[in-house]
Amino acid sequence: MIVRLWSARAGEVQSRAYVEHFQRSVLSKLRGAEGYVGSTVLTRSHDRQTEILVATVWESLEAIQQFAGQDLERAVVDDEAAALLADYDGRVRHFETAATDIFRREIWDN
């Protein structure tokens, strides 16, 4: 499996709006992509801003290419998301999964 990492920065209110946007709009697109396994959005407050780290998990680089296009490292950020962010990475990073542990779902579901 391949983990695709992307990060952005936003104000506190805008970061919450981005997470809502992710849950409302981005997840449906991801779930429709062949080879998509799952995702996690992480946030942390730092220097009066919130850093957002999005990790998506894919079965293969080929699956990512179907989602992102020929340039695998190009970030896919729609206009609504971009409007919420102070800045964001235009490039992503990919990592092969070397080891993993799956958490019990009931702990994380709110």
C-alpha positions in Angstrom: 0.0 0.0 0.0 1.0 3.6 -0.6 0.4 6.5 1.7 0.0 9.9 0.1 0.8 12.8 2.4 -0.2 16.4 1.8 -0.2 19.4 4.2 -1.7 22.8 4.5 -2.1 25.7 7.0 -5.2 27.7 8.0 -6.6 29.8 10.8 -8.4 27.9 13.5 -11.9 28.6 12.1 -10.9 27.9 8.6 -9.2 24.6 9.5 -12.4 23.4 11.1 -14.2 24.4 7.9 -11.6 22.5 5.8 -12.2 19.3 7.9 -16.0 19.7 7.3 -15.3 20.2 3.6 -13.1 17.1 3.6 -15.9 15.0 5.2 -18.7 16.5 3.1 -17.0 16.7 -0.4 -13.6 15.1 -0.6 -14.4 11.7 1.0 -17.1 11.0 -1.6 -14.7 11.6 -4.4 -12.0 9.5 -2.8 -14.4 6.7 -2.0 -15.4 6.6 -5.7 -11.7 6.2 -6.8 -10.6 2.7 -7.6 -7.8 1.6 -5.3 -8.6 4.0 -2.5 -8.2 2.3 0.9 -8.8 5.1 3.5 -7.7 8.4 4.8 -6.9 10.4 8.0 -6.9 14.1 8.5 -4.6 15.3 11.3 -4.5 18.8 12.8 -2.2 20.7 15.2 -2.2 24.2 16.4 1.1 26.0 15.9 2.1 29.7 15.8 -1.6 31.0 15.7 -2.3 28.7 12.8 -3.5 25.1 12.4 -1.4 22.7 10.4 -3.4 20.1 8.5 -1.9 16.9 7.4 -3.9 14.6 5.1 -2.9 11.0 4.7 -4.6 8.9 2.1 -3.9 5.2 1.6 -4.0 3.6 -1.8 -3.5 0.1 -3.2 -0.9 1.2 -5.7 0.8 4.1 -7.5 -1.4 3.2 -10.5 -4.5 3.8 -8.4 -3.1 7.2 -7.4 -2.3 8.0 -11.0 -6.0 7.4 -11.9 -7.0 9.8 -9.2 -4.3 12.5 -9.6 -3.3 12.2 -13.2 0.1 11.7 -14.8 2.0 13.9 -12.4 1.7 11.7 -9.3 3.1 14.3 -6.9 0.7 17.1 -7.9 -1.7 18.0 -5.1 -5.3 17.7 -5.9 -7.0 20.7 -4.2 -10.4 22.0 -5.3 -11.3 25.7 -5.3 -13.5 25.4 -2.3 -10.7 23.9 -0.2 -8.1 26.3 -1.5 -10.3 29.3 -0.4 -10.2 28.0 3.2 -6.5 27.6 3.4 -3.8 30.2 4.2 -1.4 28.1 2.1 -0.9 24.6 1.1 1.6 22.3 -0.5 1.4 22.1 -4.3 3.2 18.7 -4.2 2.6 15.6 -2.2 4.8 12.8 -0.9 4.3 9.1 -1.3 5.5 6.4 1.1 5.3 2.7 0.8 3.8 1.1 3.8 6.5 -0.9 5.6 4.4 -1.8 8.7 1.0 -0.8 10.1 -1.4 -1.5 12.9 -5.1 -0.9 12.5 -6.9 0.7 15.5 -10.2 -0.4 16.8 -12.7 1.6 14.9 -15.1 2.3 17.8 -12.3 4.2 19.6 -12.0 6.7 16.7 -15.7 7.1 15.6 -17.4 10.1 17.2 
